[in-house]
Amino acid sequence: MVCALGAAVCFGTATVLQAVAARAAGAGEGGEAALLLRAVRQWRYVAGLALDGLGFVLQIVALRSVPIYAVGAALASSLAVTAVVAARLLRVRLSGVEWAAVGVVCAGLAMLGVASGTEGDLGGPAALKWVMLGVAVGVLLLGLTGGRLSGRWRGPVLGLGAGFGFGVVEVAVRLIDSLAPSSLLTHPATYALLIGGGAAFLCLTSALQRGSVTTATAAMVIGETVGPALVGVVWLGDRTREGLGWLAVLGFLVAVIGALGLARFGEAPASGDEARVGAAASG
């Protein structure tokens, strides 16, 4: 659980850096892949990727020991980290309600920490690894064509796609039963993990650059928590401590609801604030 919370700190801090970098990349020709290439030329985006890499390693360690529902809720709490980092480093003002939402997230995680049991030891149905690969490919197609979306649907669709991609990563880590190179290269879950993670970043970068990122972030939280949690409980054998199932459900819901209340912190600042934010980030 400590590793899961460490991953949330890394992801939450990276969001602040990547949101500013994605906006600074600006609109241009070449579609969503070109947008990603422009973004990675900026040091803030690269620093965010480094933190994402560290967070990913911590996430894998957590997923090998803790039920998916607990890890998913901890990762959703990265929005609370983003809010606090934005308040301290970028001088973004948090309202009283938003500070309360940070407290709600912490309370939900505390309940999950008390109620979580050990991870399940089931491998799931044989078709599950292929389903995850199919979902990953679908998210990749969405990321490559998401630039054609416009209006109010752009943010939630791309955000939900990013959430599904990150959710594929969570499930795929559990489906990989051997780290031997020969096994990794022949296991569909390995490719689901790689494609799903890359596609999720593509969708998220596109959502951060334009569109309603607040709704996109909320949709991402739902996509990366609810689906994987159900897969873990139904097919992978994740359980709670004896008699504390109700507390785990309550803690999961409280943590996710609190994270949704902080969804606006997935969004880059308005253009009028970019110079001030850039100076603060440089400092």
Contacts in CASP RR format, 6 or more apart in sequence:
PFRMAT RR
TARGET T0000
AUTHOR 0000-0000-0000
METHOD contacts of the structure
MODEL  1
MVCALGAAVCFGTATVLQAVAARAAGAGEGGEAALLLRAVRQWRYVAGLA
LDGLGFVLQIVALRSVPIYAVGAALASSLAVTAVVAARLLRVRLSGVEWA
AVGVVCAGLAMLGVASGTEGDLGGPAALKWVMLGVAVGVLLLGLTGGRLS
GRWRGPVLGLGAGFGFGVVEVAVRLIDSLAPSSLLTHPATYALLIGGGAA
FLCLTSALQRGSVTTATAAMVIGETVGPALVGVVWLGDRTREGLGWLAVL
GFLVAVIGALGLARFGEAPASGDEARVGAAASG
1 62 0 8 1.000
1 66 0 8 1.000
1 70 0 8 1.000
1 74 0 8 1.000
1 113 0 8 1.000
1 116 0 8 1.000
3 58 0 8 1.000
3 59 0 8 1.000
3 61 0 8 1.000
3 62 0 8 1.000
3 65 0 8 1.000
4 58 0 8 1.000
4 59 0 8 1.000
4 62 0 8 1.000
4 66 0 8 1.000
4 70 0 8 1.000
4 71 0 8 1.000
4 72 0 8 1.000
4 74 0 8 1.000
4 75 0 8 1.000
5 74 0 8 1.000
5 77 0 8 1.000
5 109 0 8 1.000
6 55 0 8 1.000
6 58 0 8 1.000
7 55 0 8 1.000
7 56 0 8 1.000
7 58 0 8 1.000
7 59 0 8 1.000
7 62 0 8 1.000
7 74 0 8 1.000
7 75 0 8 1.000
7 78 0 8 1.000
8 74 0 8 1.000
8 75 0 8 1.000
8 77 0 8 1.000
8 78 0 8 1.000
8 80 0 8 1.000
8 81 0 8 1.000
9 78 0 8 1.000
9 81 0 8 1.000
10 51 0 8 1.000
10 52 0 8 1.000
10 53 0 8 1.000
10 54 0 8 1.000
10 55 0 8 1.000
10 58 0 8 1.000
11 51 0 8 1.000
11 52 0 8 1.000
11 55 0 8 1.000
11 75 0 8 1.000
11 78 0 8 1.000
11 81 0 8 1.000
12 78 0 8 1.000
12 79 0 8 1.000
12 81 0 8 1.000
12 82 0 8 1.000
12 85 0 8 1.000
13 48 0 8 1.000
13 51 0 8 1.000
13 81 0 8 1.000
13 82 0 8 1.000
13 85 0 8 1.000
14 47 0 8 1.000
14 48 0 8 1.000
14 49 0 8 1.000
14 51 0 8 1.000
14 52 0 8 1.000
15 78 0 8 1.000
15 79 0 8 1.000
15 82 0 8 1.000
15 265 0 8 1.000
15 266 0 8 1.000
16 82 0 8 1.000
16 85 0 8 1.000
16 86 0 8 1.000
16 89 0 8 1.000
16 90 0 8 1.000
16 265 0 8 1.000
16 281 0 8 1.000
17 44 0 8 1.000
17 45 0 8 1.000
17 47 0 8 1.000
17 48 0 8 1.000
17 51 0 8 1.000
17 281 0 8 1.000
18 39 0 8 1.000
18 44 0 8 1.000
18 45 0 8 1.000
18 48 0 8 1.000
18 49 0 8 1.000
18 204 0 8 1.000
18 205 0 8 1.000
18 208 0 8 1.000
19 208 0 8 1.000
19 213 0 8 1.000
19 266 0 8 1.000
19 267 0 8 1.000
19 268 0 8 1.000
19 269 0 8 1.000
20 44 0 8 1.000
20 268 0 8 1.000
20 269 0 8 1.000
20 274 0 8 1.000
20 277 0 8 1.000
20 278 0 8 1.000
20 281 0 8 1.000
21 39 0 8 1.000
21 42 0 8 1.000
21 44 0 8 1.000
21 45 0 8 1.000
22 35 0 8 1.000
22 39 0 8 1.000
22 45 0 8 1.000
22 205 0 8 1.000
22 208 0 8 1.000
22 209 0 8 1.000
22 268 0 8 1.000
23 208 0 8 1.000
23 209 0 8 1.000
23 268 0 8 1.000
23 269 0 8 1.000
23 271 0 8 1.000
23 274 0 8 1.000
24 42 0 8 1.000
24 44 0 8 1.000
24 274 0 8 1.000
25 35 0 8 1.000
25 38 0 8 1.000
25 39 0 8 1.000
25 42 0 8 1.000
25 45 0 8 1.000
25 209 0 8 1.000
26 35 0 8 1.000
26 38 0 8 1.000
26 209 0 8 1.000
27 35 0 8 1.000
27 209 0 8 1.000
27 210 0 8 1.000
28 34 0 8 1.000
28 35 0 8 1.000
28 38 0 8 1.000
31 147 0 8 1.000
32 143 0 8 1.000
32 144 0 8 1.000
32 145 0 8 1.000
32 146 0 8 1.000
32 147 0 8 1.000
32 202 0 8 1.000
32 205 0 8 1.000
32 206 0 8 1.000
33 144 0 8 1.000
33 202 0 8 1.000
35 205 0 8 1.000
35 206 0 8 1.000
35 209 0 8 1.000
36 201 0 8 1.000
36 202 0 8 1.000
36 205 0 8 1.000
39 45 0 8 1.000
39 205 0 8 1.000
39 209 0 8 1.000
40 46 0 8 1.000
40 49 0 8 1.000
44 281 0 8 1.000
52 201 0 8 1.000
56 169 0 8 1.000
59 71 0 8 1.000
59 75 0 8 1.000
59 169 0 8 1.000
59 170 0 8 1.000
59 173 0 8 1.000
60 173 0 8 1.000
62 71 0 8 1.000
62 74 0 8 1.000
63 71 0 8 1.000
63 119 0 8 1.000
63 170 0 8 1.000
63 173 0 8 1.000
63 174 0 8 1.000
64 119 0 8 1.000
64 173 0 8 1.000
64 174 0 8 1.000
65 118 0 8 1.000
65 119 0 8 1.000
66 116 0 8 1.000
66 119 0 8 1.000
67 116 0 8 1.000
67 117 0 8 1.000
67 118 0 8 1.000
67 119 0 8 1.000
67 120 0 8 1.000
67 232 0 8 1.000
67 233 0 8 1.000
67 238 0 8 1.000
67 239 0 8 1.000
67 240 0 8 1.000
68 119 0 8 1.000
68 170 0 8 1.000
68 171 0 8 1.000
68 174 0 8 1.000
68 228 0 8 1.000
68 229 0 8 1.000
68 231 0 8 1.000
68 232 0 8 1.000
68 236 0 8 1.000
68 238 0 8 1.000
69 112 0 8 1.000
69 116 0 8 1.000
69 225 0 8 1.000
69 228 0 8 1.000
69 229 0 8 1.000
69 232 0 8 1.000
69 233 0 8 1.000
69 238 0 8 1.000
69 248 0 8 1.000
69 252 0 8 1.000
70 112 0 8 1.000
70 113 0 8 1.000
70 116 0 8 1.000
70 248 0 8 1.000
70 252 0 8 1.000
71 170 0 8 1.000
72 170 0 8 1.000
72 224 0 8 1.000
72 225 0 8 1.000
72 228 0 8 1.000
72 229 0 8 1.000
73 108 0 8 1.000
73 109 0 8 1.000
73 112 0 8 1.000
73 225 0 8 1.000
73 229 0 8 1.000
73 251 0 8 1.000
73 252 0 8 1.000
73 255 0 8 1.000
73 256 0 8 1.000
74 109 0 8 1.000
74 112 0 8 1.000
74 255 0 8 1.000
75 166 0 8 1.000
75 224 0 8 1.000
75 225 0 8 1.000
76 105 0 8 1.000
76 221 0 8 1.000
76 224 0 8 1.000
76 225 0 8 1.000
76 255 0 8 1.000
76 256 0 8 1.000
76 259 0 8 1.000
77 105 0 8 1.000
77 106 0 8 1.000
77 109 0 8 1.000
77 255 0 8 1.000
77 259 0 8 1.000
79 105 0 8 1.000
79 217 0 8 1.000
79 221 0 8 1.000
79 259 0 8 1.000
79 261 0 8 1.000
79 262 0 8 1.000
79 263 0 8 1.000
79 265 0 8 1.000
79 266 0 8 1.000
80 101 0 8 1.000
80 102 0 8 1.000
80 103 0 8 1.000
80 105 0 8 1.000
80 106 0 8 1.000
80 258 0 8 1.000
80 259 0 8 1.000
80 262 0 8 1.000
82 262 0 8 1.000
82 265 0 8 1.000
82 266 0 8 1.000
83 92 0 8 1.000
83 94 0 8 1.000
83 98 0 8 1.000
83 101 0 8 1.000
83 102 0 8 1.000
83 262 0 8 1.000
83 265 0 8 1.000
84 102 0 8 1.000
86 92 0 8 1.000
86 265 0 8 1.000
87 93 0 8 1.000
87 94 0 8 1.000
89 280 0 8 1.000
89 281 0 8 1.000
90 269 0 8 1.000
90 277 0 8 1.000
90 280 0 8 1.000
90 281 0 8 1.000
91 276 0 8 1.000
91 280 0 8 1.000
92 265 0 8 1.000
92 269 0 8 1.000
94 102 0 8 1.000
98 261 0 8 1.000
98 262 0 8 1.000
101 258 0 8 1.000
101 259 0 8 1.000
101 261 0 8 1.000
101 262 0 8 1.000
102 262 0 8 1.000
104 254 0 8 1.000
104 255 0 8 1.000
104 257 0 8 1.000
104 258 0 8 1.000
105 254 0 8 1.000
105 255 0 8 1.000
105 258 0 8 1.000
105 259 0 8 1.000
105 262 0 8 1.000
107 251 0 8 1.000
107 254 0 8 1.000
108 250 0 8 1.000
108 251 0 8 1.000
108 252 0 8 1.000
108 254 0 8 1.000
108 255 0 8 1.000
109 251 0 8 1.000
109 255 0 8 1.000
111 247 0 8 1.000
111 248 0 8 1.000
111 250 0 8 1.000
111 251 0 8 1.000
111 254 0 8 1.000
111 255 0 8 1.000
112 248 0 8 1.000
112 251 0 8 1.000
112 252 0 8 1.000
112 255 0 8 1.000
114 241 0 8 1.000
114 244 0 8 1.000
114 247 0 8 1.000
115 240 0 8 1.000
115 241 0 8 1.000
115 244 0 8 1.000
115 245 0 8 1.000
115 247 0 8 1.000
115 248 0 8 1.000
115 251 0 8 1.000
116 240 0 8 1.000
116 241 0 8 1.000
116 248 0 8 1.000
117 238 0 8 1.000
117 239 0 8 1.000
117 240 0 8 1.000
117 241 0 8 1.000
118 239 0 8 1.000
119 174 0 8 1.000
119 236 0 8 1.000
119 238 0 8 1.000
120 232 0 8 1.000
120 236 0 8 1.000
120 237 0 8 1.000
120 238 0 8 1.000
120 239 0 8 1.000
121 237 0 8 1.000
122 235 0 8 1.000
122 236 0 8 1.000
122 237 0 8 1.000
123 174 0 8 1.000
123 175 0 8 1.000
123 177 0 8 1.000
123 235 0 8 1.000
123 236 0 8 1.000
124 175 0 8 1.000
124 235 0 8 1.000
124 236 0 8 1.000
125 235 0 8 1.000
128 171 0 8 1.000
128 175 0 8 1.000
128 231 0 8 1.000
128 235 0 8 1.000
129 172 0 8 1.000
129 175 0 8 1.000
129 187 0 8 1.000
129 188 0 8 1.000
129 189 0 8 1.000
129 192 0 8 1.000
130 188 0 8 1.000
132 168 0 8 1.000
132 171 0 8 1.000
132 172 0 8 1.000
132 175 0 8 1.000
132 188 0 8 1.000
132 189 0 8 1.000
132 192 0 8 1.000
133 188 0 8 1.000
133 189 0 8 1.000
133 191 0 8 1.000
133 192 0 8 1.000
133 195 0 8 1.000
134 192 0 8 1.000
135 164 0 8 1.000
135 165 0 8 1.000
135 168 0 8 1.000
135 192 0 8 1.000
135 196 0 8 1.000
136 165 0 8 1.000
136 168 0 8 1.000
136 191 0 8 1.000
136 192 0 8 1.000
136 193 0 8 1.000
136 195 0 8 1.000
136 196 0 8 1.000
136 197 0 8 1.000
136 199 0 8 1.000
137 195 0 8 1.000
138 199 0 8 1.000
139 161 0 8 1.000
139 162 0 8 1.000
139 164 0 8 1.000
139 165 0 8 1.000
139 168 0 8 1.000
139 195 0 8 1.000
139 196 0 8 1.000
139 199 0 8 1.000
139 200 0 8 1.000
139 203 0 8 1.000
140 195 0 8 1.000
140 196 0 8 1.000
140 198 0 8 1.000
140 199 0 8 1.000
140 202 0 8 1.000
142 157 0 8 1.000
142 158 0 8 1.000
142 161 0 8 1.000
142 199 0 8 1.000
142 203 0 8 1.000
143 158 0 8 1.000
143 161 0 8 1.000
143 199 0 8 1.000
143 202 0 8 1.000
143 203 0 8 1.000
143 206 0 8 1.000
144 202 0 8 1.000
146 154 0 8 1.000
146 157 0 8 1.000
146 158 0 8 1.000
146 203 0 8 1.000
146 206 0 8 1.000
147 154 0 8 1.000
147 206 0 8 1.000
149 155 0 8 1.000
149 157 0 8 1.000
149 158 0 8 1.000
151 211 0 8 1.000
152 212 0 8 1.000
152 215 0 8 1.000
154 207 0 8 1.000
154 210 0 8 1.000
154 211 0 8 1.000
154 212 0 8 1.000
154 216 0 8 1.000
155 207 0 8 1.000
155 211 0 8 1.000
155 212 0 8 1.000
155 213 0 8 1.000
155 215 0 8 1.000
155 216 0 8 1.000
155 219 0 8 1.000
156 212 0 8 1.000
156 215 0 8 1.000
156 216 0 8 1.000
156 218 0 8 1.000
156 219 0 8 1.000
157 219 0 8 1.000
158 203 0 8 1.000
158 204 0 8 1.000
158 206 0 8 1.000
158 207 0 8 1.000
158 216 0 8 1.000
159 203 0 8 1.000
159 204 0 8 1.000
159 207 0 8 1.000
159 216 0 8 1.000
159 217 0 8 1.000
159 219 0 8 1.000
159 220 0 8 1.000
160 219 0 8 1.000
160 220 0 8 1.000
160 222 0 8 1.000
160 223 0 8 1.000
161 199 0 8 1.000
161 200 0 8 1.000
161 203 0 8 1.000
161 219 0 8 1.000
161 220 0 8 1.000
161 223 0 8 1.000
162 200 0 8 1.000
162 201 0 8 1.000
162 203 0 8 1.000
162 204 0 8 1.000
162 207 0 8 1.000
162 216 0 8 1.000
162 220 0 8 1.000
162 224 0 8 1.000
163 200 0 8 1.000
163 203 0 8 1.000
163 219 0 8 1.000
163 220 0 8 1.000
163 221 0 8 1.000
163 222 0 8 1.000
163 223 0 8 1.000
163 224 0 8 1.000
164 200 0 8 1.000
164 223 0 8 1.000
164 224 0 8 1.000
165 196 0 8 1.000
165 197 0 8 1.000
165 198 0 8 1.000
165 199 0 8 1.000
165 200 0 8 1.000
165 203 0 8 1.000
165 224 0 8 1.000
166 196 0 8 1.000
166 197 0 8 1.000
166 200 0 8 1.000
166 220 0 8 1.000
166 223 0 8 1.000
166 224 0 8 1.000
167 200 0 8 1.000
167 223 0 8 1.000
167 224 0 8 1.000
167 227 0 8 1.000
167 228 0 8 1.000
168 192 0 8 1.000
168 193 0 8 1.000
168 195 0 8 1.000
168 196 0 8 1.000
168 197 0 8 1.000
168 200 0 8 1.000
169 193 0 8 1.000
169 196 0 8 1.000
169 197 0 8 1.000
169 200 0 8 1.000
170 224 0 8 1.000
170 228 0 8 1.000
171 189 0 8 1.000
171 228 0 8 1.000
171 231 0 8 1.000
171 232 0 8 1.000
171 236 0 8 1.000
172 189 0 8 1.000
172 190 0 8 1.000
172 192 0 8 1.000
172 193 0 8 1.000
172 196 0 8 1.000
173 193 0 8 1.000
174 232 0 8 1.000
174 236 0 8 1.000
175 187 0 8 1.000
175 189 0 8 1.000
175 192 0 8 1.000
176 183 0 8 1.000
176 184 0 8 1.000
176 187 0 8 1.000
176 189 0 8 1.000
176 190 0 8 1.000
176 193 0 8 1.000
177 183 0 8 1.000
178 184 0 8 1.000
178 187 0 8 1.000
184 190 0 8 1.000
204 216 0 8 1.000
204 220 0 8 1.000
207 213 0 8 1.000
207 216 0 8 1.000
207 217 0 8 1.000
207 220 0 8 1.000
208 216 0 8 1.000
208 266 0 8 1.000
208 267 0 8 1.000
208 268 0 8 1.000
213 266 0 8 1.000
213 267 0 8 1.000
213 268 0 8 1.000
214 263 0 8 1.000
214 264 0 8 1.000
214 266 0 8 1.000
214 267 0 8 1.000
215 263 0 8 1.000
217 263 0 8 1.000
217 264 0 8 1.000
217 265 0 8 1.000
217 266 0 8 1.000
217 267 0 8 1.000
218 260 0 8 1.000
218 261 0 8 1.000
218 263 0 8 1.000
221 256 0 8 1.000
221 259 0 8 1.000
221 260 0 8 1.000
221 263 0 8 1.000
222 256 0 8 1.000
222 260 0 8 1.000
225 252 0 8 1.000
225 256 0 8 1.000
226 256 0 8 1.000
229 238 0 8 1.000
229 252 0 8 1.000
232 238 0 8 1.000
233 239 0 8 1.000
240 247 0 8 1.000
240 248 0 8 1.000
268 274 0 8 1.000
269 277 0 8 1.000
END
